[in-house]
Amino acid sequence: MSKIFIALATLFALAISTPAQSQGKDTPLSELGDLIVGRWMSEVTWAVDYPGRGKKGEKVTGVEICSWVVDKTAIKCEGYAGETTWIGLYWWDAESKSLKSVGLDSGGNWAEGTIAKSGPKLEGSASGNFADGQRVKYEWETTFTNGGNTRIEKGATILNGVRNEFRDVFERVGK
């Protein structure tokens, strides 16, 4: 649990210490914001058994709201699906020239990673721990259809070296 608080404190310290004007309008963070800021409805099938979250194969619906925070130096997404809530933060790391992310859920699971824009899609990877101590890794790509109002996330949750494929669909219901 202390790792989660340390990660969040570090994230907020970085976001607050980075002046808004240094973000610029043409950074990958602004491009990401153009794609994901808004309210989304989701249909998700859990790819693995998530401690405190749900069982593999369970289908759940949810809501996610993504918004600009900290003078547009970060994007916060929070929501729920099934019995779990979560929060995710995204920011531009000027030193490494990459989009960074951290996320955690009410089951005590967390991950941190990077995202890159590759043509019309996003590609990402993250790693972290489940609440029971298992290491987990995620690899995914996100595509947008329907004028940017449908978001399809396809990839794998890698647990104990086993790839568990997923495909989740999000529909934008408001900006």
N, C-alpha and C positions, 0 to 999 in steps of 0.2 A: 504494500500500500504506500510506503514512503517513496518508492520509486516513482509512483504516479504523481505524487505531490511535487517531487523534485523536478520531474519532467515538465509539469505545468508551470511551476515557478520559473524555471529556466526559459520556457517559451514566452511567458508574459514579460520577463525581464528583457529578452531579446526584442520582442515586439515594441515595448515601450521605449527602449533605448535607440531604436531605429527611427530617425525622423521621417515623417510622412512624405516630405518632398523627395527623399532619396528613393522612394518606391517608384516614382515615375508612372506615367500612364501606359507605357508600353512594356512593362515587365511581364514575365509569365504569370505572376500573381494576378495582374489585372485581366489577362486572358482567361485564367481559371475562373475568376469572379464573373466574367461575362457568361461563362458556361454554366456555373452551378448555383449562383446566388438566386434564391427563390424558395418556394414551398413545393415539396415533392411528395407524392404518394408512392408507396413501394409495394412490390410483391417479391418476397424473398423466400428461398428454400435454404435452410441451414445446411452447409456442406459437411459439417462435423458436429459432434457433441460439444457444445459450448458450456462450460461450467456456469451455472446461474443464468443461462440464457435460453437454451433450447436443445433439442435432440436432432441428430442428423436426419435429413429428409423432411423435417417439420416445415410446413408452409405457413408463413405469417404475412400479414399486411402491416404497413407502418406509415409514418409521416416523418419527413426530415425538413428542417428549415435551415437554410444557409444564408448568412448575412455578413456584411462587412463589419469589422470591429477595429478598435484601436486606430482611429483615423485612417482607415483603409490600408493598414499595414498587415492585416491578417483577415482570414475568413473563418468564421465559426459555423460549424454545422452541428445541429443537435436534433435528436428525435427519439422515436421509439419504434420497435417492431416486436410484435408478440408481447412477451413479458419483460422485455429489457428496454432500458433507455441508454443513450450514448451521447458523447460529445466528441467532436473532432476539430482540430485547429490546423490551418494551413498558412504558411508564410514563405516569403522569398528570402533566402539566405544569400546575401550579396557576396560573401566571401567564397562560398563553394559554387555560386551561380546555379542554385538548384531550388526547386520548390520542396519544402519540407512539410511533414505532417506528423501529428500525434493524435491518437484516439484512445478512448477508454470507455468501458460500458459498466452498467450497474451490476454485472456479474463479477466484476473485478478483473476483467481481461483488458489488456492494453497492447498497443503496437505503435511504432514510429517508423517513418520511411520517407521516401522521395517520390515525386511525380514529375513526369516530363510530357510535354506536348509533342506528338509525332504526327505531323499532318493534321487531319481532322479528328484524331483521337488522343486520348490521354493514356499513358502507360505508367504503372506504378508498382512499387514493391515496398514491403514493410515487414518488420519482425518485432516480436514481443513475447509476452508470457500470458498464459491463461492463469486464472486464479489458483488453479491446482499446481502451478509451477511448471507445467509443460511449455516448452518453447514452441512458438508458432511462427510461420512465415506466410506471407501473402504475395501473390503476383497477379496482376490484373491489367486489363485494358478497358477503357471506357469509350464508347461511341455514342454519338448523338444523332437522332433522326427526328422527323416530324418538326422541322424548323427549330431544332434545339430543345424541344419540349418532351422528348423521350430520351432517357439516359439508360443505356444498357451496360452493365458491368459484368464482364466475363473473365474468369481466371481460375485460380486454384488457392485453396487453403492447404498449406503443407504442414502436416503434423506427423511426427515420428518418421519423417522421410517419405510419407505417402501423400501423393497429390490427390486432393479431393476437389473436383471441378465444381464451379458454381456459375450461375447466370442469373443475375438479378435485374429487374426492370423497375425504373422510376419514371413517373409521369409528372411533369411540372403542372401545378394547379394554380400558381400565382408567382409573380415576380417581386 
